[in-house]
């Protein structure tokens, strides 16, 4: 046994030495981002000069052009667009809605039409309200005939005791995505959904409804969490309540749009592709700063920082700014389609679509062997407060790349503030911290560089 | 050996069983806080109904009365005040300051008098500017006679590559605390200090100057980081710059004030005291939301949550809202003085004075045996994203309790945003996230309960 000792020591030393060099390189990359990042200024441009960027809108097109310019400015070797057709939903006129209780008195609601929904028609709809707290209750009332002709009020609060707020969003989210069609199945005339939001305030939060084609596409709105609480209290007092809702939202024919791609060609294995991205489109109510201007500018910053440092990655690194994450996923579908058509080899894909908050970790969706390989680098991230490398989803834009064998990861920032502002008018540039945004980009750059250097 | 196995297994089981029960209790406490905390509403009151609470001001007195009422409302067994005398500094009239370069043209500065400083007199001071980047440079220029009669511009930017922003504050902080007297030593007539801030903006950040009595107490102001960058660029272009500064700040005679204390009496060892606190006073420019309204309402919340759950801690838990942390530390000194005079036995003290951001850990300042004892509970905090239990300072209010043998700890929240707003007009209620504030309070409550249950 004793004869093996020097060899073991040698191996250990080599490993430690490599880790030491990697930690220096990681520090060089993160220092560059923390000192010189342009991500925050780019985000300011996206939010304040362009604004809301719903798929199919003129602003979405402006964002395509502006971010292509940013990628060129960042020094990408090549910048190009991937054409794709996207759903083109429009909100129409300012929504109206109120509650009445048998007198001329009205309680005006803070509301907005939900994404991809049909409008009420110009005369609006009026009916009595049924409050629903879970789908079993809906099914039971529906089968007994109590839902027919009613406006269903889905009141599924986000659970405040879940520390990871995405878990609460996942649990309550079906009230918005599936609720309207499930209510339509029992003859409801409209749906009113408590905003999927973590704080009590007056802002309605929009988001996609997924209609089930088997049932009428009834109109659906979100109301603010304060209004939902008020309404639930009124209902508990057995008041004979009616609601009036008027929305003129509509789905127009699909519109042409683009993904924006900027890449640094790998110096040794250019055929092995690493994708890092976020989504360009946002809801129409918001500047889309945290969702997902942050992911867009963080991805561009990775290109800028590596180029500024003169780092030549061994594998190809591609920043991809996906179109239409919010209400269709057509950009992601196009990216996958082209990857397959071009026979591309996708090694790794990382998405940032959980906000530009302080990074806490990466969630990993990959084979165990790849995960083991990646976990060797965990200690390199501790100095940046990045500790969590649990299994979990990556994101809806890079997710489809599993089909072409890519190992997937998602940036996991601190999630406490995200659902205060997600899909609401409060998702503004001012909600973003410069240092938090840049630190997220810094650790993404480090991970992308490590994969480009060593593979998985 | 085999005979010991059952005993070992039994011990292991008991340990695991205890941890399991503790984790349930911890979850019960954190759930209560995340569901029902009043901390955010209390903070709203402190910030919006009272506002800035500089020691000696009428608002500081209002804060004493309001928080005593909050502690009674929270269900504290006893609530009392500890009288203490505090420095009473006043800012005086709105400060004036500008830069000129040989023409009538002026660049108006975003500036504020620094805390505890003397004013310039009503006529102001005017002189040429010397930029200083480090104290060695100051000493060298001072010894050569170049500082005499000048206005010294201390330009010590916070290092953006330090991930823990308090480290950057610590490194650059002496430009403000010690800079003015070190410049006065060489005959400077005033000091102009780059704000100790982590972001580029137009807000000056105040804070204490510590005069050295051996030298003249020259006036000193902070200028915004944007102005500091502009000024440094102008100086680099060798322009013949003069500055004019006018401040009428002054130190008045000491004023009477109070610490506010609310406690739950221990059921088994009431003589063993656990202190948890923050500071009531704030700078006059800010609402003092993150610094340190957050620590105040988090401490009150611990009392509320334990009482709401009917938990009877074995040891006495005391929420202490210290007066005068910002510019004198007289509240902390009084608390120590009374602890000694009353022969109190102080087991543990925890401070929250780093903002109400997402908690990342606790820094520990205690004996190794106590630290080992506390580290057994580390895994109980992982579900709340609290991982760091490094050695480090606690806070300036509980720090003095080391003298009476207390083990000390400080809440360590995420530090990325703190120095964007610290001591500036931007430290408002709106900068605080409800969930982040409550999560900090939740993990503080858990730690305080564990110490009250098991000691250290």
Interface residues (C-beta under 8 A of the other chain):
Chain A: X30 X31 X34 X35 X160 X161 X163 X165 X198 X199 X358 X360 X383 X384 X385 X387 X414 X416 X417 X420 X433 X434 X435 X436 X439
Chain B: X30 X31 X34 X35 X160 X161 X163 X165 X198 X199 X358 X360 X383 X384 X385 X387 X414 X416 X417 X420 X433 X434 X435 X436 X439
